Amino acid sequence: MSGEQVPPRGPDIGEQLWWLATNELERMTPYAIAKRAGVSPSVVTRWLNGERDLTLGTAAKIARVLCLQIVRIDTAAGAEEADFAI
């Protein structure tokens, strides 16, 4: 391995994506991430500052900019919500 840390695993896709995005900020500004994702820079900035959550659609756009993919994880039968992971 290259010594990179692995993001925390868990059901919260927003936390996983936040962790990966903050590590990417060394190479790309929040403004650049927003523009490439086609979302408002204020959405990205407020999300990175913990002031708001992302919709799954916005999270998917940001993930694509970071060369990541969000995938659905099969859950137990009868589960009310699906889990997602990066």
DSSP file (Angstrom, degrees, kcal/mol; ACC not computed):
  #  RESIDUE AA STRUCTURE BP1 BP2  ACC     N-H-->O    O-->H-N    N-H-->O    O-->H-N    TCO  KAPPA ALPHA  PHI   PSI    X-CA   Y-CA   Z-CA
    1    1 A M              0   0    0      0, 0.0     0, 0.0     0, 0.0     0, 0.0   0.000 360.0 360.0 360.0 158.1    0.0    0.0    0.0
    2    2 A S        -     0   0    0      2,-0.1     3,-0.1     1,-0.1     0, 0.0   0.382 360.0-102.1 -86.3   4.7    1.0    3.6   -0.6
    3    3 A G  S    S+     0   0    0      1,-0.3     2,-0.1     0, 0.0    -1,-0.1   0.460  74.1 145.3  89.1   0.8    0.6    4.6    3.0
    4    4 A E        -     0   0    0      1,-0.1    -1,-0.3     0, 0.0     2,-0.2  -0.468  50.9-117.4 -72.1 144.1   -2.8    6.3    2.4
    5    5 A Q        -     0   0    0     -2,-0.1    -1,-0.1    -3,-0.1    -3,-0.0  -0.492  22.9-123.3 -78.4 152.5   -5.3    6.1    5.1
    6    6 A V        -     0   0    0     -2,-0.2     3,-0.1     1,-0.1    -1,-0.0  -0.803  28.8-112.9 -96.1 135.9   -8.6    4.3    4.4
    7    7 A P        -     0   0    0      0, 0.0     9,-0.1     0, 0.0    -1,-0.1  -0.260  42.6 -88.4 -65.0 155.6  -11.8    6.3    5.0
    8    8 A P        -     0   0    0      0, 0.0     2,-0.3     0, 0.0    11,-0.1  -0.357  42.5-134.9 -62.7 142.8  -14.0    5.2    7.8
    9    9 A R        +     0   0    0     -3,-0.1    76,-0.1    76,-0.1     4,-0.0  -0.766  48.4 108.0 -99.2 147.1  -16.6    2.6    6.9
   10   10 A G  S    S-     0   0    0     -2,-0.3    74,-0.1    74,-0.1     6,-0.1  -0.942  77.9 -74.6 166.1 178.7  -20.2    2.8    7.9
   11   11 A P  S    S+     0   0    0      0, 0.0     2,-1.1     0, 0.0    73,-0.5   0.653  98.1  93.1 -74.5 -14.4  -23.6    3.5    6.6
   12   12 A D     >  -     0   0    0      1,-0.2     4,-1.7    71,-0.1     3,-0.4  -0.673  49.1-178.1 -89.0  99.6  -23.2    7.3    6.3
   13   13 A I  H  > S+     0   0    0     -2,-1.1     4,-2.7     1,-0.2     5,-0.2   0.833  80.7  61.4 -63.5 -33.1  -22.1    7.9    2.8
   14   14 A G  H  > S+     0   0    0      1,-0.2     4,-2.4     2,-0.2    -1,-0.2   0.896 104.3  47.6 -61.5 -40.8  -21.8   11.6    3.5
   15   15 A E  H  > S+     0   0    0     -3,-0.4     4,-2.3     2,-0.2    -1,-0.2   0.899 112.5  49.1 -67.6 -40.7  -19.1   11.0    6.1
   16   16 A Q  H  X S+     0   0    0     -4,-1.7     4,-2.0     2,-0.2    -2,-0.2   0.940 114.7  44.3 -63.1 -46.7  -17.1    8.7    3.8
   17   17 A L  H  X S+     0   0    0     -4,-2.7     4,-2.8     1,-0.2    -2,-0.2   0.884 111.3  54.4 -66.4 -38.3  -17.3   11.2    1.0
   18   18 A W  H  X S+     0   0    0     -4,-2.4     4,-2.7    -5,-0.2     5,-0.2   0.929 108.0  50.1 -59.9 -45.8  -16.4   14.1    3.3
   19   19 A W  H  X S+     0   0    0     -4,-2.3     4,-1.4     1,-0.2    -1,-0.2   0.929 114.2  43.7 -59.4 -46.9  -13.3   12.3    4.5
   20   20 A L  H  X S+     0   0    0     -4,-2.0     4,-1.2     1,-0.2    -1,-0.2   0.889 113.9  50.8 -67.4 -39.0  -12.1   11.6    0.9
   21   21 A A  H  X S+     0   0    0     -4,-2.8     4,-0.8     1,-0.2     3,-0.2   0.902 106.9  53.1 -66.7 -41.6  -12.9   15.1   -0.3
   22   22 A T  H  < S+     0   0    0     -4,-2.7     3,-0.5     1,-0.2    -1,-0.2   0.854 108.4  51.3 -65.1 -32.4  -11.1   16.8    2.5
   23   23 A N  H >< S+     0   0    0     -4,-1.4     3,-0.8    -5,-0.2    -1,-0.2   0.812 107.0  54.5 -70.0 -28.8   -8.0   14.7    1.7
   24   24 A E  H >X S+     0   0    0     -4,-1.2     3,-2.2    -3,-0.2     4,-1.7   0.632  83.3  87.5 -78.1 -14.4   -8.3   15.8   -2.0
   25   25 A L  T 3< S+     0   0    0     -4,-0.8    -1,-0.2    -3,-0.5    -2,-0.1   0.662  74.3  70.6 -63.8 -15.1   -8.3   19.5   -1.0
   26   26 A E  T <4 S+     0   0    0     -3,-0.8    -1,-0.3    -4,-0.2    -2,-0.1   0.798 113.9  26.6 -67.3 -26.8   -4.5   19.5   -1.2
   27   27 A R  T <4 S+     0   0    0     -3,-2.2     2,-0.4     1,-0.3    -2,-0.2   0.669 128.6  33.8-106.8 -23.3   -4.9   19.2   -5.0
   28   28 A M  S  < S-     0   0    0     -4,-1.7    -1,-0.3     4,-0.0     0, 0.0  -0.998  72.6-129.0-142.0 135.4   -8.3   20.8   -5.7
   29   29 A T     >  -     0   0    0     -2,-0.4     4,-2.4     1,-0.1     5,-0.2  -0.410  29.8-112.8 -78.8 158.9  -10.2   23.7   -4.1
   30   30 A P  H  > S+     0   0    0      0, 0.0     4,-2.5     0, 0.0     5,-0.2   0.877 120.5  55.4 -56.2 -36.5  -13.8   23.4   -3.0
   31   31 A Y  H  > S+     0   0    0      2,-0.2     4,-2.7     1,-0.2     5,-0.2   0.924 107.9  47.2 -62.1 -44.9  -14.6   25.9   -5.8
   32   32 A A  H  > S+     0   0    0      2,-0.2     4,-2.5     1,-0.2     5,-0.2   0.895 111.5  50.9 -64.9 -40.4  -13.0   23.6   -8.4
   33   33 A I  H  X S+     0   0    0     -4,-2.4     4,-2.0     2,-0.2    -2,-0.2   0.940 112.4  47.4 -60.1 -46.8  -14.8   20.6   -7.0
   34   34 A A  H  X>S+     0   0    0     -4,-2.5     5,-2.3     2,-0.2     4,-1.3   0.933 112.6  47.7 -61.8 -48.1  -18.1   22.4   -7.2
   35   35 A K  H  <5S+     0   0    0     -4,-2.7     3,-0.4     1,-0.2    -1,-0.2   0.914 113.7  46.8 -61.9 -44.0  -17.6   23.7  -10.7
   36   36 A R  H  <5S+     0   0    0     -4,-2.5    -1,-0.2     1,-0.2    -2,-0.2   0.837 114.5  48.2 -67.5 -31.2  -16.5   20.3  -12.0
   37   37 A A  H  <5S-     0   0    0     -4,-2.0    -1,-0.2    -5,-0.2    -2,-0.2   0.651 110.7-122.6 -82.1 -15.4  -19.5   18.7  -10.3
   38   38 A G  T  <5S+     0   0    0     -4,-1.3     2,-0.3    -3,-0.4    -3,-0.2   0.817  71.5 118.2  77.0  30.6  -21.9   21.2  -11.6
   39   39 A V  S   <S-     0   0    0     -5,-2.3    -1,-0.3    -6,-0.2    -2,-0.1  -0.819  74.0 -81.6-123.5 166.5  -23.1   22.3   -8.2
   40   40 A S    >>  -     0   0    0     -2,-0.3     4,-1.5     1,-0.1     3,-0.6  -0.415  30.6-132.9 -66.7 136.3  -23.0   25.6   -6.3
   41   41 A P  H 3> S+     0   0    0      0, 0.0     4,-2.7     0, 0.0     5,-0.2   0.851 108.0  59.3 -57.2 -33.1  -19.7   26.4   -4.6
   42   42 A S  H 3> S+     0   0    0      1,-0.2     4,-2.6     2,-0.2     5,-0.2   0.850 100.6  55.3 -66.3 -32.1  -21.7   27.3   -1.5
   43   43 A V  H <> S+     0   0    0     -3,-0.6     4,-2.0     2,-0.2    -1,-0.2   0.940 112.1  42.4 -62.5 -47.1  -23.2   23.8   -1.4
   44   44 A V  H  X S+     0   0    0     -4,-1.5     4,-2.8     2,-0.2     5,-0.2   0.931 115.9  48.4 -66.2 -45.8  -19.7   22.3   -1.3
   45   45 A T  H  X S+     0   0    0     -4,-2.7     4,-1.9     1,-0.2     6,-0.2   0.927 113.2  46.4 -62.5 -46.0  -18.3   24.8    1.2
   46   46 A R  H  <>S+     0   0    0     -4,-2.6     5,-2.9     1,-0.2     6,-0.8   0.865 113.8  49.8 -66.0 -34.7  -21.2   24.4    3.6
   47   47 A W  H ><5S+     0   0    0     -4,-2.0     3,-1.5    -5,-0.2    -2,-0.2   0.931 110.3  48.8 -67.5 -45.8  -21.0   20.6    3.3
   48   48 A L  H 3<5S+     0   0    0     -4,-2.8    -2,-0.2     1,-0.3    -1,-0.2   0.828 110.6  52.1 -63.3 -30.9  -17.3   20.6    4.0
   49   49 A N  T 3<5S-     0   0    0     -4,-1.9    -1,-0.3    -5,-0.2    -2,-0.2   0.447 117.6-114.0 -84.0   0.1  -17.8   22.9    7.0
   50   50 A G  T < 5S+     0   0    0     -3,-1.5    -3,-0.2     2,-0.2    -2,-0.1   0.680  83.3 121.2  78.2  17.8  -20.5   20.5    8.4
   51   51 A E  S   <S+     0   0    0     -5,-2.9     2,-0.3    -6,-0.2    -4,-0.2   0.593  76.2  12.6 -90.1 -12.5  -23.3   23.1    7.9
   52   52 A R        -     0   0    0     -6,-0.8    -2,-0.2    -5,-0.1     2,-0.2  -0.988  69.0-121.0-157.3 160.8  -25.4   20.9    5.6
   53   53 A D        -     0   0    0     -2,-0.3     2,-0.3    -3,-0.1    -6,-0.1  -0.585  29.8-119.8 -97.4 165.8  -25.8   17.4    4.3
   54   54 A L        -     0   0    0     -2,-0.2     2,-0.1    -7,-0.1   -40,-0.1  -0.793  17.4-122.1-103.9 148.7  -25.7   16.3    0.7
   55   55 A T     >  -     0   0    0     -2,-0.3     4,-2.6     1,-0.1     5,-0.2  -0.477  33.7-109.9 -74.7 162.1  -28.4   14.7   -1.3
   56   56 A L  H  > S+     0   0    0      1,-0.2     4,-2.2     2,-0.2     5,-0.1   0.881 119.7  54.3 -62.3 -36.9  -27.4   11.4   -2.8
   57   57 A G  H  > S+     0   0    0      2,-0.2     4,-1.7     1,-0.2    -1,-0.2   0.916 110.4  44.3 -63.4 -43.9  -27.5   13.0   -6.3
   58   58 A T  H  > S+     0   0    0      2,-0.2     4,-2.3     1,-0.2     5,-0.2   0.890 111.8  53.7 -68.0 -39.0  -25.1   15.8   -5.3
   59   59 A A  H  X S+     0   0    0     -4,-2.6     4,-2.6     1,-0.2    -2,-0.2   0.899 107.6  51.3 -60.9 -39.8  -22.9   13.2   -3.5
   60   60 A A  H  X S+     0   0    0     -4,-2.2     4,-2.1     2,-0.2    -1,-0.2   0.887 108.8  50.8 -65.2 -39.0  -22.7   11.2   -6.7
   61   61 A K  H  X S+     0   0    0     -4,-1.7     4,-1.6     2,-0.2    -2,-0.2   0.924 113.1  44.9 -63.7 -44.6  -21.7   14.3   -8.7
   62   62 A I  H  X S+     0   0    0     -4,-2.3     4,-1.7     1,-0.2    -2,-0.2   0.897 110.3  55.3 -67.1 -39.8  -18.9   15.1   -6.2
   63   63 A A  H  <>S+     0   0    0     -4,-2.6     5,-3.1     1,-0.2    -1,-0.2   0.904 105.0  53.2 -59.4 -41.9  -17.8   11.5   -6.1
   64   64 A R  H ><5S+     0   0    0     -4,-2.1     3,-1.6     1,-0.2    -1,-0.2   0.900 106.2  52.9 -61.0 -40.3  -17.4   11.5   -9.9
   65   65 A V  H 3<5S+     0   0    0     -4,-1.6    -1,-0.2     1,-0.3    -2,-0.2   0.869 109.8  48.7 -61.9 -35.6  -15.1   14.5   -9.7
   66   66 A L  T 3<5S-     0   0    0     -4,-1.7    -1,-0.3    -5,-0.1    -2,-0.2   0.275 120.6-111.2 -87.8  10.9  -13.0   12.7   -7.1
   67   67 A C  T < 5S+     0   0    0     -3,-1.6     2,-0.3     1,-0.2    -3,-0.2   0.882  78.2 126.7  60.1  40.8  -12.8    9.6   -9.4
   68   68 A L      < -     0   0    0     -5,-3.1     2,-0.4    -8,-0.1    -1,-0.2  -0.803  49.2-144.5-121.7 164.3  -15.0    7.7   -7.0
   69   69 A Q        -     0   0    0     17,-0.5     2,-0.5    -2,-0.3    -9,-0.0  -0.998   7.5-141.9-132.8 136.0  -18.2    5.7   -7.4
   70   70 A I        -     0   0    0     -2,-0.4     2,-0.4   -10,-0.1    16,-0.2  -0.846  25.3-171.3 -95.4 128.9  -21.0    5.3   -5.0
   71   71 A V  E     -A   85   0A   0     14,-2.9    14,-2.3    -2,-0.5     2,-0.4  -0.909  23.1-118.5-123.0 149.1  -22.5    1.9   -4.9
   72   72 A R  E     -A   84   0A   0     -2,-0.4     2,-0.5    12,-0.2    12,-0.2  -0.684  24.2-145.0 -84.6 136.3  -25.6    0.4   -3.3
   73   73 A I  E     -A   83   0A   0     10,-3.2    10,-0.9    -2,-0.4     2,-0.1  -0.882  23.5-113.1-102.5 130.0  -25.0   -2.3   -0.8
   74   74 A D        -     0   0    0     -2,-0.5     2,-0.2     8,-0.1     3,-0.1  -0.401  38.7-160.3 -61.0 132.6  -27.6   -5.1   -0.6
   75   75 A T        -     0   0    0      1,-0.1     3,-0.1    -2,-0.1     7,-0.1  -0.627  29.0 -73.7-110.8 171.4  -29.4   -4.9    2.7
   76   76 A A    >   -     0   0    0     -2,-0.2     3,-2.0     1,-0.1    -1,-0.1  -0.270  63.3 -87.2 -62.3 148.7  -31.4   -7.4    4.6
   77   77 A A  T 3  S+     0   0    0      1,-0.3    -1,-0.1    -3,-0.1     3,-0.1  -0.330 115.9  23.1 -57.7 134.3  -34.9   -8.2    3.3
   78   78 A G  T 3  S+     0   0    0      1,-0.3    -1,-0.3    -3,-0.1     2,-0.1   0.434  83.6 149.7  88.4  -0.6  -37.4   -5.7    4.7
   79   79 A A    <   -     0   0    0     -3,-2.0    -1,-0.3     1,-0.1    -4,-0.1  -0.418  44.1-142.5 -66.3 141.9  -34.9   -3.0    5.5
   80   80 A E  S    S+     0   0    0      1,-0.1     2,-0.4    -3,-0.1    -1,-0.1   0.825  80.0  29.8 -76.7 -32.5  -36.4    0.4    5.2
   81   81 A E  S    S-     0   0    0     -3,-0.0     2,-0.2     0, 0.0    -1,-0.1  -0.957  77.1-124.3-131.1 147.7  -33.4    2.1    3.7
   82   82 A A        -     0   0    0     -2,-0.4     2,-0.3    -7,-0.1    -8,-0.1  -0.547  24.0-129.8 -83.4 154.1  -30.5    1.0    1.5
   83   83 A D  E     -A   73   0A   0    -10,-0.9   -10,-3.2    -2,-0.2     2,-0.3  -0.787  20.9-161.1-100.5 149.7  -26.9    1.4    2.5
   84   84 A F  E     -A   72   0A   0    -73,-0.5     2,-0.3    -2,-0.3   -12,-0.2  -0.936   7.6-175.7-129.3 153.2  -24.4    3.0    0.2
   85   85 A A  E      A   71   0A   0    -14,-2.3   -14,-2.9    -2,-0.3   -72,-0.1  -0.953 360.0 360.0-143.6 161.8  -20.6    2.9    0.1
   86   86 A I              0   0    0     -2,-0.3   -17,-0.5   -16,-0.2   -14,-0.1   0.370 360.0 360.0-101.6 360.0  -17.8    4.4   -1.8
